[in-house]
């Protein structure tokens, strides 16, 4: 998913670095998010769930359904469920 200029600016401010278009679609699956990625997502979540969800969708390769992204966000980012456990439950 492409980020609007406004979302890109807001995410960049929260993370303290520029979000480059090259980062779009650079993660093949939810399981491939690194601990550093999860830290970024939790920082975004503290400011706005919309920023976190938008960034997840931006980073994932392909067109991932919004309900799947929201499920990942709620379980892994907000509740701290492991990705493996989340994937098994999904």
N, C-alpha and C positions, 0 to 999 in steps of 0.2 A: 504494500500500500504506500502510495506517495504521501508525504506530509505537506500540509499547506505551509506557506511561509510563516504564518503566525504560530502554528504548532512547532515548527522547526526552531523558531526563535525562542519560544518558551522552554522547550526541552533543553536547548543549548544553555540557557540561563541557569536552569536548575542543576544541570550536570557540570556546568562550569567549563564547557568546551563546545566547539562548533560541531554540529551534526552534519556530516557530509553525505551527499547523495550516494557515494560509493558504499555506504553502510546499508543501503536498502537491499533487502533480500539476501543478506550475507549469512543467515542462520537457516540451516535446512529443516530443523525440527525443534520442538520445545526442549527436547533432551539435550540439545547442543548449546543452550545458553550456558555461559560460564558463570562461576561465582562472581566475577567482576560484573557481568551483565546483570545478574540478580541484584547486586548491590545498587547498580544504576536504576533498575526498575523499582526498587524499594525507596530510593531517594525521590523518584518521580511520584510514586504512590503517596508519599507524605504530603506532597503539594497538591496532587490531583490524580484521581483514578483515570481520568480521560487522557492525561499525558502519558501515564504508564501503559494503558491499553493501546494508545496510538503508536507508541514506540515499539511495543511488542509486534504489532501488525506491520510496522515499517521494517523491522529487522528480519521477520520471517520471510522465507522464500515462498513464492506462490500466493494464491488467494485463500487464506485461511478463514474459515467461518468465524464471524464475530462471537457467536455463543461459545465456541471452543476457546477463543482467546480470553473471554470473560471468565470462563471456568478455570483456566490456568491462572489467571490473575487472582481470582478469589481464593483458590486453594494454595497455590505455591507462593505467591507474593504476599498476600494478606495473612494467611493462616500458617504459613511455614511448612506445609506438607511437602514431602520430597517429590521430585518430578516422577520418580519411578512409581511411588504410591499413587500419585495423581493419574498417571497413564494407565495403571492397572484398574483403577476405579472408573475411568472414563469409558 
